[in-house]
Amino acid sequence: MRRLTIREEQPNDIPAIHALTRAAFAKATHAAGNEQDIVDALRADGDLTLSLVATNMDEAIVGHIAFSPVAISDGTKGWYGAGPVSVMPTRQRTGIGSELAEDGIERLRKIGAKGIVLLGDPGYYDRFGFSCDPDLFLRDAPPEYFQVRALTDEPRPKGEVTYAPGFAAQSKG
């Protein structure tokens, strides 16, 4: 019996992803309340490079991770931002987020991505090879929470990172 399947989102998954993301961040103290709207905006703008869902044995969506392109002020291309990452509240801390992250990193590597950035808890994301890099920064973000993982041996870029415009999405309630 299968425990969890990770696959790319399909059009009929969109309402479930929206609801899941809203629920996953509803009680998070660090959340802005617009995470589901960010995912929707990234998709609408064509900036949702990779959108993975985790489904349980009943094929219900229990997790989601989004990856979108980022701009770096030095002109480096091929870098992506990870997030939001959402897991059904009753299934959080069971490894679903970790499986989504690992699968997403590997899929990005296979399509030729050079690296990934994210804003998150360093105590959690260091297990996936993410670390702070003083040469890359996100304006107005605490530097210890902005993390980087190179996927190639190329030199890391230097400069300010800008996420896709969808990250400015306002909550629709």
RODO-2510 file (C-alpha; in nm, 4 decimals, decimal comma):
residues 173
     n   res          X          Y          Z
     1     m     0,0000     0,0000     0,0000
     2     r     0,1368     0,3418    -0,0921
     3     r     0,1845     0,5919     0,1837
     4     l     0,2461     0,9103    -0,0118
     5     t     0,2738     1,0066    -0,3762
     6     i     0,4402     1,3250    -0,4998
     7     r     0,3421     1,4525    -0,8427
     8     e     0,3115     1,7744    -1,0378
     9     e    -0,0098     1,9662    -0,9865
    10     q    -0,2939     1,9138    -1,2308
    11     p    -0,5607     2,1725    -1,3176
    12     n    -0,8246     2,0036    -1,1029
    13     d    -0,5875     2,0290    -0,8002
    14     i    -0,5982     2,4102    -0,7906
    15     p    -0,8944     2,4538    -0,5499
    16     a    -0,7511     2,1916    -0,3128
    17     i    -0,4061     2,3568    -0,3196
    18     h    -0,5645     2,6942    -0,2384
    19     a    -0,7636     2,5496     0,0544
    20     l    -0,4677     2,3463     0,1815
    21     t    -0,2339     2,6461     0,1748
    22     r    -0,4866     2,8648     0,3577
    23     a    -0,5339     2,5975     0,6264
    24     a    -0,1612     2,5272     0,6600
    25     f    -0,0796     2,8899     0,7365
    26     a    -0,3978     2,9847     0,9291
    27     k    -0,2356     2,9615     1,2720
    28     a     0,1280     3,0210     1,1779
    29     t     0,2632     3,3213     1,3665
    30     h     0,5083     3,4038     1,0869
    31     a     0,2421     3,3945     0,8125
    32     a     0,1090     3,6973     0,6289
    33     g    -0,2248     3,5320     0,5502
    34     n    -0,1756     3,5655     0,1746
    35     e     0,0221     3,2487     0,1045
    36     q    -0,2609     3,0857    -0,0942
    37     d    -0,2951     3,4058    -0,2980
    38     i     0,0779     3,4031    -0,3708
    39     v     0,0511     3,0545    -0,5205
    40     d    -0,2525     3,1593    -0,7258
    41     a    -0,0732     3,4739    -0,8498
    42     l     0,2425     3,2822    -0,9420
    43     r     0,0301     3,0391    -1,1423
    44     a    -0,1682     3,3184    -1,3131
    45     d     0,1531     3,5013    -1,4052
    46     g     0,3165     3,1893    -1,5504
    47     d     0,5814     3,1961    -1,2761
    48     l     0,4962     2,8661    -1,1105
    49     t     0,7933     2,6757    -1,2520
    50     l     0,7317     2,3683    -1,0402
    51     s     0,4228     2,2970    -0,8316
    52     l     0,4233     1,9628    -0,6532
    53     v     0,1495     1,8017    -0,4488
    54     a     0,1713     1,5165    -0,2013
    55     t    -0,1298     1,2851    -0,1993
    56     n    -0,2258     1,0185     0,0497
    57     m    -0,3516     0,6699    -0,0344
    58     d    -0,6975     0,8139    -0,1037
    59     e    -0,5376     1,0606    -0,3473
    60     a    -0,6328     1,3559    -0,1274
    61     i    -0,3829     1,6404    -0,1390
    62     v    -0,2031     1,6662     0,1950
    63     g     0,0962     1,8808     0,0943
    64     h     0,2162     2,1303    -0,1650
    65     i     0,5385     2,3098    -0,2574
    66     a     0,5918     2,5873    -0,5100
    67     f     0,9079     2,6925    -0,6945
    68     s     0,9315     3,0121    -0,8978
    69     p     1,2111     3,2009    -1,0730
    70     v     1,3992     3,4744    -0,8883
    71     a     1,5982     3,7653    -1,0247
    72     i     1,9457     3,8369    -0,8901
    73     s     2,0918     4,1853    -0,9241
    74     d     2,4192     4,0547    -1,0719
    75     g     2,2229     3,9114    -1,3668
    76     t     2,2696     3,5437    -1,2808
    77     k     1,9947     3,3262    -1,4311
    78     g     1,8668     2,9821    -1,3401
    79     w     1,7915     3,0382    -0,9713
    80     y     1,4547     2,9673    -0,8090
    81     g     1,2695     3,0524    -0,4924
    82     a     1,1123     2,7736    -0,2877
    83     g     0,7813     2,8361    -0,1188
    84     p     0,5281     2,8488     0,0067
    85     v     0,5429     2,4948     0,1437
    86     s     0,2099     2,3767     0,2827
    87     v     0,1100     2,0636     0,4710
    88     m    -0,2352     1,9806     0,6039
    89     p    -0,2353     2,0891     0,9709
    90     t    -0,3217     1,7408     1,0988
    91     r    -0,0284     1,5948     0,9019
    92     q     0,2384     1,8533     0,9858
    93     r     0,5612     1,7224     1,1399
    94     t     0,5193     1,3822     0,9734
    95     g     0,7801     1,4224     0,6989
    96     i     0,5521     1,5354     0,4143
    97     g     0,7198     1,8757     0,3848
    98     s     1,0609     1,7097     0,3813
    99     e     0,9587     1,4684     0,1047
   100     l     0,8197     1,7567    -0,1019
   101     a     1,1384     1,9613    -0,0536
   102     e     1,3705     1,6727    -0,1451
   103     d     1,1660     1,5786    -0,4504
   104     g     1,1453     1,9416    -0,5650
   105     i     1,5188     1,9982    -0,5267
   106     e     1,5915     1,6897    -0,7364
   107     r     1,3411     1,7891    -1,0065
   108     l     1,4911     2,1387    -1,0273
   109     r     1,8388     1,9891    -1,0577
   110     k     1,7160     1,7728    -1,3484
   111     i     1,5823     2,0752    -1,5386
   112     g     1,9171     2,2542    -1,5036
   113     a     1,8477     2,4903    -1,2145
   114     k     2,1626     2,6461    -1,0703
   115     g     2,0313     2,7097    -0,7217
   116     i     1,7449     2,7733    -0,4847
   117     v     1,6755     3,0445    -0,2291
   118     l     1,4168     3,0487     0,0450
   119     l     1,3036     3,2404     0,3471
   120     g     1,2596     3,0060     0,6413
   121     d     1,3811     2,8569     0,9655
   122     p     1,7535     2,7770     0,9360
   123     g     1,7130     2,4998     1,1925
   124     y     1,4744     2,3232     0,9576
   125     y     1,6180     2,3912     0,6121
   126     d     1,9842     2,3210     0,6878
   127     r     1,9022     1,9479     0,6595
   128     f     1,8423     2,0071     0,2864
   129     g     2,1752     2,1806     0,2346
   130     f     2,0523     2,5385     0,2734
   131     s     2,2637     2,7971     0,4518
   132     c     2,2969     3,1708     0,4833
   133     d     2,5209     3,3453     0,2324
   134     p     2,6153     3,7064     0,3063
   135     d     2,6735     3,7653    -0,0666
   136     l     2,3045     3,7066    -0,1453
   137     f     2,0319     3,8989     0,0325
   138     l     1,6614     3,9691     0,0290
   139     r     1,5697     4,3269     0,1138
   140     d     1,3858     4,3664     0,4454
   141     a     1,4363     4,0002     0,5391
   142     p     1,6316     3,8895     0,8448
   143     p     1,9607     3,7654     0,6943
   144     e     1,9707     3,4555     0,9140
   145     y     1,6395     3,3366     0,7635
   146     f     1,7289     3,3969     0,3990
   147     q     1,9043     3,0827     0,2801
   148     v     2,0689     2,9495    -0,0331
   149     r     2,1477     2,6131    -0,1864
   150     a     2,3614     2,5877    -0,4973
   151     l     2,2773     2,2977    -0,7297
   152     t     2,5908     2,3237    -0,9447
   153     d     2,9608     2,3841    -0,8894
   154     e     2,9372     2,7248    -1,0577
   155     p     3,0284     3,0259    -0,8444
   156     r     2,7389     3,1536    -0,6379
   157     p     2,5836     3,4779    -0,7513
   158     k     2,6207     3,7968    -0,5497
   159     g     2,3612     4,0631    -0,4922
   160     e     1,9995     4,1283    -0,4094
   161     v     1,7382     3,8628    -0,4807
   162     t     1,3932     3,9617    -0,6026
   163     y     1,1073     3,7142    -0,5986
   164     a     0,8483     3,6891    -0,8775
   165     p     0,5774     3,9584    -0,8703
   166     g     0,3198     3,7084    -0,7379
   167     f     0,4815     3,7354    -0,3949
   168     a     0,3257     4,0809    -0,3657
   169     a    -0,0247     3,9312    -0,3915
   170     q    -0,2703     4,0737    -0,1434
   171     s    -0,4966     3,8414     0,0507
   172     k    -0,8391     3,7990    -0,1048
   173     g    -0,9766     3,6867     0,2280
***
